Amino acid sequence: MGILSQLSIIYLLWTAMVFCQYEDYDFGDEYDDEPDHQHSYYFNPSPQAEVPRFPVPVECARECFCPPAFPLSMYCDHRKLKMIPNIPPHVQQLYLQNNDIEAVPAGPFTNVTILREINLSHNKIKFHMIDHGVFAKLSHLVQLHLQHNELEEFPFPLPSSLERLLLGFNKISQLSGNALEGLPNITMLDLCNNFLDDSVLKGKRFSVMKNLMQINLCNNKLETMPPDLPSSLMYLSLENNSISYIPENYFSRLPKIIALRMSHNNLQNIPYNTFNLPNLLELNLGHNKLKQLFYIPRSLQHLYIEDNDIEMINVTLMCPSIDPMNTKQLTYIRVDQNKLTTPMSTYAFFCFPHIRTIYYGEQNSNVNKSTQLRTPVFRRLLTPEEYDEAEDDHETHDQETEEDREEENNYFYPYFQ
């Protein structure tokens, strides 16, 4: 018998053994029957789902309007009210702006438990007509609008829950020693357009407000920088005062500053490294008396120095060295209404490679008349990559709603015109 015949016999015997193994194997042992306690699931295409019901309150002051779509809000604005109506306990947002209210008594707030926002702007409220502690009892209050009234003093005490306090366009000239205490959660304080001077702020510890991110002190009577600001501060507004100098190392305690606005002051000489801050994006020093520039930090994007006494822009002072790995981010400079006779050195485009616009406008180089440089506005052509990035930013901006834009604008300018 040949070798091939022997191999064929061995293969047939092996096949028969394998077949017998599969024939004797009980597949039912591997997959047991479904337990009796499991019931078949039947999908119901139209289940009777229970819709949660919101307990719409029906109680509302007769002088006001409580829309069903906003059941926690009570609108009493623009109604020529002279007194605050009784507030139902369910109200969270109370709108009383644009009335003739002169006093804030405790009575209308007796039953209030969850009030979060009060708008009393554009009324005739005076400090001595606010019942002591009427706001402090509102333990859930986070936003209080008292701008455009007749307040002579900073209203206090206030609840520790408060986050945003707007007191602009009043007559505040007094600030009690403990008025700023007990406000650990406040993030935004607006005191613009009042009668605050250096003596009022002297010794006041703004730093006790550990979470303060924005303080507006524009349009007051300050001659020096406000003292003892908290390190959490990001936005500082000091426009339209009479501040003449900035102490050296003043901002070393404020490393988180993003935007600084000090236009319309009396600034003349600024220490060279004053604005060497890691997060500064916007710096507005227009309408002062500056004659010389200063160091520009890497993070700065927008610089406004219009209407000063600058005769020449020394780019080397602004940028003493170039680091290709950490380029400066400046994109816009406004230098009109100065005393320039020539444009900036071309070295600026090496030092500030992201620069897109330099607005020269008209210059005050002559005493009797203004002159205009040959290039009133410089605009750099964008590279294809920069153009695509700008287009993406533009599309994103277009997708924003009007409410988004209004909220962003009002964050730094809290006034509603």
SVG drawing of the C-alpha trace seen along z (x, -y; Angstrom):
<svg xmlns="http://www.w3.org/2000/svg" viewBox="-55 -129 71 131">
<polyline fill="none" stroke="black" stroke-width="0.4" points="0.0,0.0 1.4,-3.3 2.0,-6.3 -0.9,-8.2 -3.3,-5.4 -2.2,-5.3 -2.6,-9.1 -6.1,-8.9 -7.2,-6.2 -5.8,-8.3 -7.7,-11.4 -11.0,-9.4 -10.6,-8.1 -9.9,-11.6 -13.0,-13.0 -15.3,-10.3 -14.0,-11.1 -14.7,-14.8 -18.2,-14.2 -19.1,-11.9 -18.0,-14.6 -20.3,-17.2 -23.2,-14.7 -23.0,-13.9 -22.6,-17.6 -25.8,-19.0 -26.0,-22.7 -28.8,-23.2 -26.3,-22.9 -24.6,-26.1 -27.7,-28.2 -30.3,-27.6 -33.9,-28.4 -35.0,-31.9 -36.0,-32.0 -39.7,-31.9 -39.7,-35.2 -38.6,-37.2 -41.5,-38.6 -41.5,-39.6 -41.1,-43.4 -43.6,-45.0 -42.9,-48.5 -45.8,-50.9 -45.5,-53.5 -47.7,-56.0 -47.1,-55.8 -49.0,-58.2 -45.9,-60.2 -46.6,-62.5 -45.7,-66.1 -44.3,-68.0 -46.5,-70.8 -45.0,-74.1 -47.0,-75.7 -47.9,-79.0 -48.6,-81.5 -51.6,-83.7 -50.8,-86.3 -49.5,-89.6 -49.6,-93.2 -52.4,-95.0 -50.1,-97.8 -47.8,-95.3 -47.8,-92.6 -46.8,-89.0 -46.6,-87.3 -47.5,-83.6 -44.4,-82.9 -42.2,-84.3 -44.1,-83.3 -41.3,-84.2 -41.0,-87.8 -43.1,-90.9 -42.9,-93.9 -43.8,-97.2 -41.6,-99.5 -42.6,-102.7 -45.9,-103.1 -45.3,-106.4 -45.4,-104.5 -44.5,-106.5 -44.4,-103.6 -43.2,-100.0 -46.2,-97.6 -46.4,-94.5 -44.3,-91.7 -45.7,-88.1 -43.4,-85.5 -42.8,-83.6 -41.2,-86.5 -37.5,-86.1 -37.1,-89.1 -38.6,-92.5 -38.6,-95.3 -39.4,-98.8 -37.2,-100.9 -38.4,-104.3 -40.9,-105.3 -41.2,-108.1 -40.3,-106.0 -38.6,-107.9 -38.4,-105.4 -37.6,-101.7 -39.6,-100.6 -39.4,-97.2 -43.1,-96.5 -43.5,-95.4 -40.6,-92.9 -42.2,-91.2 -43.2,-88.0 -40.3,-87.8 -38.1,-84.7 -36.4,-83.9 -36.0,-87.3 -32.8,-87.3 -32.9,-90.5 -34.2,-94.0 -34.2,-96.8 -34.9,-100.2 -32.9,-102.3 -34.2,-105.6 -36.2,-106.6 -35.8,-109.3 -34.5,-107.2 -32.4,-108.9 -30.2,-107.1 -32.0,-108.1 -35.3,-106.9 -34.1,-103.3 -35.1,-101.3 -32.1,-100.0 -31.4,-96.3 -34.2,-96.1 -31.8,-94.6 -29.7,-92.7 -32.6,-90.4 -32.9,-89.2 -30.5,-86.2 -30.9,-85.1 -30.4,-88.5 -27.6,-88.5 -28.2,-91.6 -29.3,-95.1 -29.8,-98.0 -29.9,-101.4 -28.3,-103.5 -29.8,-106.9 -31.2,-107.8 -30.4,-110.4 -28.3,-108.4 -25.9,-110.5 -24.3,-107.5 -23.3,-103.9 -26.3,-101.8 -25.6,-99.3 -25.9,-96.8 -26.3,-94.5 -26.7,-90.7 -23.6,-88.5 -25.2,-86.7 -24.9,-89.9 -22.9,-89.5 -23.6,-92.6 -24.2,-96.1 -24.9,-99.0 -24.8,-102.5 -23.9,-104.7 -25.4,-108.1 -26.1,-109.0 -24.7,-111.7 -22.7,-109.4 -20.0,-111.3 -19.8,-109.2 -18.7,-105.6 -19.1,-104.2 -16.0,-102.5 -17.7,-99.0 -19.8,-99.5 -17.7,-97.1 -17.5,-94.4 -19.7,-91.4 -19.7,-91.2 -17.6,-88.1 -19.4,-87.1 -19.6,-90.4 -18.0,-90.3 -19.1,-93.6 -19.3,-97.1 -20.4,-100.1 -19.8,-103.5 -19.4,-105.7 -20.8,-109.2 -20.8,-110.0 -19.0,-112.5 -16.3,-110.2 -12.9,-111.8 -9.6,-110.5 -10.7,-111.3 -13.8,-109.1 -11.8,-106.1 -8.9,-106.6 -8.6,-103.6 -11.4,-101.7 -10.4,-98.1 -11.7,-97.0 -9.6,-93.9 -12.1,-92.4 -14.2,-91.6 -12.2,-88.6 -14.2,-87.8 -14.5,-91.3 -13.7,-91.1 -14.9,-94.5 -15.0,-98.0 -16.2,-101.1 -15.1,-104.4 -15.3,-106.6 -16.6,-110.2 -15.8,-110.9 -13.3,-113.3 -10.3,-111.1 -6.8,-112.5 -4.9,-109.3 -5.3,-105.6 -7.9,-103.8 -6.2,-102.0 -6.1,-98.4 -7.9,-96.7 -8.3,-92.9 -6.0,-90.7 -9.0,-89.1 -9.7,-92.3 -9.9,-91.9 -11.7,-95.1 -10.8,-98.6 -12.6,-101.7 -11.2,-105.1 -12.1,-107.4 -12.9,-111.1 -11.2,-111.7 -8.2,-113.9 -5.5,-111.2 -2.1,-112.6 0.2,-109.6 0.4,-105.9 2.7,-104.7 5.4,-102.4 4.5,-98.7 0.9,-99.7 -0.4,-96.9 2.0,-94.2 -0.9,-93.3 -3.3,-93.0 -1.9,-90.3 -5.3,-89.3 -6.1,-92.7 -7.6,-92.3 -8.9,-95.8 -7.7,-99.1 -9.5,-102.3 -8.0,-105.6 -8.8,-108.0 -9.6,-111.7 -7.3,-112.1 -4.1,-114.1 -1.5,-111.4 1.9,-112.8 4.7,-110.4 4.2,-106.7 6.8,-104.4 8.3,-102.3 7.2,-98.8 3.8,-99.9 1.7,-97.8 4.0,-94.7 1.1,-92.5 0.6,-88.9 -3.1,-89.1 -3.6,-92.7 -5.6,-92.9 -6.9,-96.4 -5.3,-99.6 -7.0,-103.0 -4.9,-106.1 -6.4,-108.5 -7.0,-112.2 -4.2,-112.6 -0.9,-114.5 1.6,-111.7 4.8,-112.7 6.5,-109.3 5.5,-105.7 6.3,-102.7 6.8,-98.9 4.2,-97.0 3.4,-93.5 3.2,-90.5 -0.6,-90.0 -1.7,-93.5 -3.9,-93.6 -5.5,-97.1 -3.7,-100.3 -5.4,-103.7 -3.2,-106.7 -5.0,-109.4 -5.1,-113.1 -1.8,-113.2 1.4,-115.2 3.4,-112.5 5.8,-113.9 7.5,-110.7 6.7,-107.0 9.9,-105.3 9.2,-101.7 12.4,-100.5 10.9,-101.7 7.8,-99.8 9.6,-96.7 13.3,-96.5 13.8,-93.0 12.2,-90.5 11.5,-86.9 10.3,-84.8 9.0,-82.2 6.9,-84.7 5.7,-87.3 3.7,-90.3 0.0,-90.2 -0.7,-93.9 -3.1,-94.3 -4.5,-97.9 -3.0,-101.2 -4.8,-104.6 -2.5,-107.6 -4.5,-110.4 -4.6,-114.0 -1.0,-113.8 2.0,-115.8 3.5,-113.3 5.2,-114.4 6.2,-111.0 4.7,-107.5 6.1,-104.8 9.4,-103.1 9.1,-100.0 10.8,-98.2 7.3,-98.1 6.2,-95.5 9.0,-93.1 8.3,-93.7 4.5,-93.6 4.0,-91.0 0.2,-90.8 -0.4,-94.5 -3.3,-95.2 -4.3,-98.8 -2.5,-102.0 -4.8,-104.9 -2.9,-108.2 -5.9,-110.4 -5.2,-114.1 -2.2,-115.4 -1.8,-118.5 1.8,-119.2 0.9,-122.9 -0.4,-125.2 -3.1,-126.8 -4.2,-123.9 -4.2,-120.2 -2.3,-118.3 -2.6,-114.9 0.1,-112.4 0.6,-111.0 -0.9,-107.7 -3.8,-108.6 -4.7,-104.9 -2.3,-102.0 -3.9,-98.6 -1.7,-95.6 -2.8,-93.0 -3.5,-89.7 -1.8,-86.4 -4.1,-83.6 -4.0,-82.0 -4.8,-85.2 -7.6,-85.9 -9.2,-82.5 -8.9,-83.1 -10.5,-86.5 -13.3,-85.0 -14.0,-82.3 -14.1,-85.0 -16.5,-87.0 -18.8,-84.0 -18.8,-83.2 -19.6,-86.9 -22.5,-86.8 -24.0,-83.8 -24.2,-85.7 -27.6,-86.9 -28.4,-90.5 -28.9,-89.5 -25.3,-88.1 -23.9,-91.3 -25.9,-93.5 -24.8,-91.4 -21.2,-91.6 -21.4,-95.4 -23.2,-95.9 -20.6,-93.9 -18.1,-96.8 -20.6,-99.5 -23.5,-98.7 -25.7,-101.6 -28.8,-101.2 -29.5,-104.2"/>
</svg>
